[in-house]
Amino acid sequence: MTLSTGRRRRIGVLGGSFDPPHLAHLALAHVALDTLQLDELRWLPARAPWQKAGRDMAQANDREAMVAAMIADEPRFVLDPRELHRDGPTYTIDTVRELCADEPDADWFLVIGQDQYGRFDTWRDWRELLSRLTLAVAAREGQRPQAPPAVASMPHRVVMLELPRIDIAASDIRVRRAAGGEIVSLVGEPVARYIDSHALYTGQPRS
C-alpha cells in the first residue's frame, strides 16, 4: 500500500462481474491510476450484479482468483472481495458506505464506463453516491460522456479518463473460449492460464 504524506489519500473503486477480467479493464485501471494520481485502486468483483440478474457466471472464487492474477504486478492495485461474500444482489451504494466508513478522510473515486454514466440514474441511491465520491468516467476516442438529464441537473464531481479504443468484451471472450479460440491477447497470460487450468467457459464440467 502506498501512503501519501501531506494530503488526503486518493482511492479509486473499479467494480464489475469480471467474468472474466480482461485487458480493457486493465487499461482503464492504469489510466485511472495515472490520471487521478491514486494511492490505490480497489478492484471489487461483484457476487450478483443486479444489472445482470439471471445470467450464469463463473464461480465467485474463480472470478476473485482471475482478478488476483491480473493485478499481481501492480502494488497499487488492491483486490477487495467484500461483495463476493455479501448475500443478495450487489449494489454499489452498500459498498461505498462501507468504504467511506473505513476511511472517512480519503478522497474516493468511482471508475465507470460511458455506458454506466449514461444510465447512472438507474443505480440505487445514486444521489447519495454523487455526494460521497467523484465519478471517473472513461472517455473513449475523445467522446465526452453524457449524463442522463436527472444526473446532469445535479451538481456532482466528475473527471474524464481518456481511454484509447479497445474492442474487448467479456461476452466475446466467453464465446471464443467455448469455441476453442485463442484468448491470451484479450485477457493476458496469467488469466488465460487460470481459465485453461480450471476449464472455465468451455461448457464442459470442471475436473
C-alpha positions as CSV (number, residue, x, y, z in Angstrom):
1,M,0.0,0.0,0.0
2,T,1.4,3.4,-0.9
3,L,0.9,6.1,1.7
4,S,0.7,9.7,0.8
5,T,2.2,12.4,3.1
6,G,0.7,15.9,3.4
7,R,-2.6,15.2,1.6
8,R,-5.7,13.0,1.8
9,R,-5.4,9.5,0.4
10,R,-6.9,9.1,-3.0
11,I,-8.6,5.8,-3.6
12,G,-10.3,4.5,-6.7
13,V,-13.0,1.9,-6.9
14,L,-13.4,-0.4,-10.0
15,G,-16.3,-2.8,-9.8
16,G,-17.7,-5.4,-12.1
17,S,-18.5,-9.0,-12.6
18,F,-15.0,-9.6,-14.2
19,D,-16.3,-12.7,-15.9
20,P,-13.5,-12.8,-17.0
21,P,-11.4,-9.7,-16.3
22,H,-9.7,-8.6,-19.5
23,L,-7.1,-6.2,-20.9
24,A,-9.6,-3.4,-21.4
25,H,-10.3,-3.5,-17.6
26,L,-6.5,-3.4,-17.0
27,A,-6.0,-0.4,-19.4
28,L,-8.8,1.5,-17.7
29,A,-7.3,0.8,-14.3
30,H,-3.9,2.1,-15.3
31,V,-5.3,5.2,-16.8
32,A,-7.2,5.8,-13.6
33,L,-4.1,5.4,-11.5
34,D,-2.2,8.0,-13.6
35,T,-4.9,10.5,-14.3
36,L,-6.3,10.6,-10.8
37,Q,-2.9,10.2,-9.0
38,L,-4.4,7.4,-6.9
39,D,-2.7,5.9,-3.9
40,E,-4.5,2.7,-4.7
41,L,-7.3,1.3,-6.9
42,R,-9.6,-1.2,-5.3
43,W,-10.9,-4.0,-7.7
44,L,-14.3,-5.2,-6.4
45,P,-15.6,-8.3,-8.1
46,A,-19.4,-8.4,-7.7
47,R,-21.1,-11.5,-6.4
48,A,-24.5,-10.9,-8.0
49,P,-24.7,-7.6,-10.0
50,W,-28.4,-6.6,-10.1
51,Q,-27.9,-5.4,-13.8
52,K,-27.0,-9.0,-14.8
53,A,-29.6,-10.9,-12.8
54,G,-30.5,-14.2,-14.4
55,R,-27.1,-14.8,-16.2
56,D,-24.9,-17.6,-15.1
57,M,-21.4,-16.5,-14.2
58,A,-18.2,-18.2,-13.2
59,Q,-18.0,-19.1,-9.6
60,A,-17.1,-16.2,-7.2
61,N,-13.8,-17.9,-6.2
62,D,-12.8,-18.2,-9.8
63,R,-13.5,-14.6,-10.6
64,E,-11.6,-13.5,-7.5
65,A,-8.6,-15.6,-8.5
66,M,-8.6,-14.3,-12.0
67,V,-8.6,-10.7,-10.8
68,A,-5.8,-11.5,-8.4
69,A,-3.8,-13.0,-11.3
70,M,-4.4,-9.9,-13.5
71,I,-3.3,-7.3,-10.9
72,A,-0.4,-9.1,-9.2
73,D,2.3,-6.9,-10.8
74,E,1.0,-3.5,-9.7
75,P,1.2,-2.9,-5.9
76,R,-1.3,0.0,-6.1
77,F,-4.0,-2.4,-7.3
78,V,-5.8,-4.0,-4.3
79,L,-8.3,-6.9,-4.6
80,D,-11.3,-6.2,-2.3
81,P,-13.5,-9.3,-2.2
82,R,-16.2,-7.9,0.2
83,E,-19.0,-8.0,-2.4
84,L,-18.4,-11.7,-3.1
85,H,-19.2,-12.5,0.5
86,R,-22.4,-10.4,0.6
87,D,-25.7,-12.2,0.2
88,G,-28.3,-10.9,-2.3
89,P,-27.9,-8.5,-5.2
90,T,-24.8,-6.3,-5.3
91,Y,-25.4,-2.6,-5.0
92,T,-22.5,-0.1,-5.3
93,I,-24.0,2.1,-2.6
94,D,-23.7,-0.6,0.1
95,T,-20.0,-1.0,-0.7
96,V,-19.3,2.8,-0.9
97,R,-20.9,3.3,2.5
98,E,-18.6,0.7,4.0
99,L,-15.5,2.1,2.3
100,C,-16.2,5.6,3.4
101,A,-16.8,4.4,6.9
102,D,-13.5,2.6,6.8
103,E,-11.5,5.6,5.5
104,P,-13.7,8.7,6.1
105,D,-10.7,11.1,5.4
106,A,-9.9,9.7,2.0
107,D,-11.0,11.1,-1.4
108,W,-12.9,8.4,-3.2
109,F,-13.3,7.9,-7.0
110,L,-15.7,5.6,-8.7
111,V,-14.3,4.4,-12.0
112,I,-17.0,3.7,-14.5
113,G,-17.6,3.4,-18.3
114,Q,-19.5,5.7,-20.6
115,D,-22.5,3.4,-20.7
116,Q,-22.7,3.2,-16.9
117,Y,-22.6,7.0,-16.7
118,G,-25.4,7.3,-19.2
119,R,-27.7,5.3,-17.0
120,F,-26.4,6.3,-13.6
121,D,-29.9,7.5,-12.6
122,T,-31.0,3.8,-12.5
123,W,-28.5,3.0,-9.8
124,R,-29.7,2.5,-6.2
125,D,-29.4,5.7,-4.2
126,W,-27.5,7.4,-6.9
127,R,-27.9,10.8,-5.4
128,E,-26.1,9.7,-2.3
129,L,-23.3,8.2,-4.4
130,L,-22.8,11.5,-6.1
131,S,-22.5,13.2,-2.7
132,R,-19.9,10.7,-1.4
133,L,-17.4,10.4,-4.3
134,T,-16.1,11.7,-7.6
135,L,-17.1,9.9,-10.8
136,A,-14.2,9.0,-13.1
137,V,-15.7,8.2,-16.5
138,A,-13.9,6.5,-19.3
139,A,-14.0,8.8,-22.4
140,R,-13.2,6.8,-25.5
141,E,-11.8,8.4,-28.6
142,G,-12.3,11.9,-27.3
143,Q,-16.0,11.5,-26.9
144,R,-17.3,13.3,-23.8
145,P,-19.7,11.0,-21.9
146,Q,-23.2,12.4,-21.4
147,A,-25.0,12.1,-18.1
148,P,-28.8,11.4,-18.2
149,P,-30.9,14.5,-17.5
150,A,-31.6,13.7,-13.9
151,V,-27.9,13.4,-13.1
152,A,-26.8,16.3,-15.3
153,S,-29.2,18.6,-13.3
154,M,-27.5,17.8,-10.0
155,P,-24.1,19.3,-9.1
156,H,-21.5,16.5,-9.0
157,R,-17.8,15.9,-9.3
158,V,-16.8,14.1,-12.5
159,V,-13.4,13.5,-14.1
160,M,-12.9,12.2,-17.7
161,L,-10.4,9.4,-18.2
162,E,-9.0,9.4,-21.7
163,L,-9.0,5.8,-22.8
164,P,-7.9,4.5,-26.3
165,R,-10.3,2.4,-28.2
166,I,-10.0,-1.2,-27.0
167,D,-12.6,-3.5,-28.5
168,I,-12.8,-6.3,-25.9
169,A,-16.0,-7.6,-24.3
170,A,-16.2,-10.4,-21.7
171,S,-19.1,-12.0,-23.6
172,D,-16.9,-12.3,-26.7
173,I,-14.1,-13.9,-24.7
174,R,-16.5,-16.5,-23.3
175,V,-17.8,-17.3,-26.8
176,R,-14.3,-17.5,-28.2
177,R,-13.1,-19.7,-25.4
178,A,-16.1,-22.1,-25.8
179,A,-15.2,-22.4,-29.5
180,G,-11.6,-23.3,-28.6
181,G,-10.2,-20.0,-29.8
182,E,-7.1,-18.0,-28.5
183,I,-7.8,-15.6,-25.6
184,V,-4.3,-14.7,-24.4
185,S,-4.4,-11.5,-26.4
186,L,-7.7,-10.5,-24.7
187,V,-7.0,-11.4,-21.1
188,G,-3.2,-11.7,-20.7
189,E,-1.2,-14.8,-19.9
190,P,-1.9,-15.1,-16.2
191,V,-5.7,-15.0,-16.6
192,A,-5.6,-17.2,-19.7
193,R,-3.6,-19.8,-17.8
194,Y,-6.1,-19.8,-14.9
195,I,-9.0,-20.2,-17.3
196,D,-7.3,-23.1,-19.1
197,S,-6.2,-24.9,-15.9
198,H,-9.7,-24.6,-14.4
199,A,-11.6,-25.4,-17.6
200,L,-13.7,-22.2,-17.4
201,Y,-16.1,-21.2,-20.2
202,T,-15.8,-24.4,-22.1
203,G,-19.3,-25.7,-21.4
204,Q,-17.8,-28.8,-20.0
205,P,-17.8,-29.9,-16.3
206,R,-14.7,-29.0,-14.4
207,S,-12.4,-31.8,-13.2
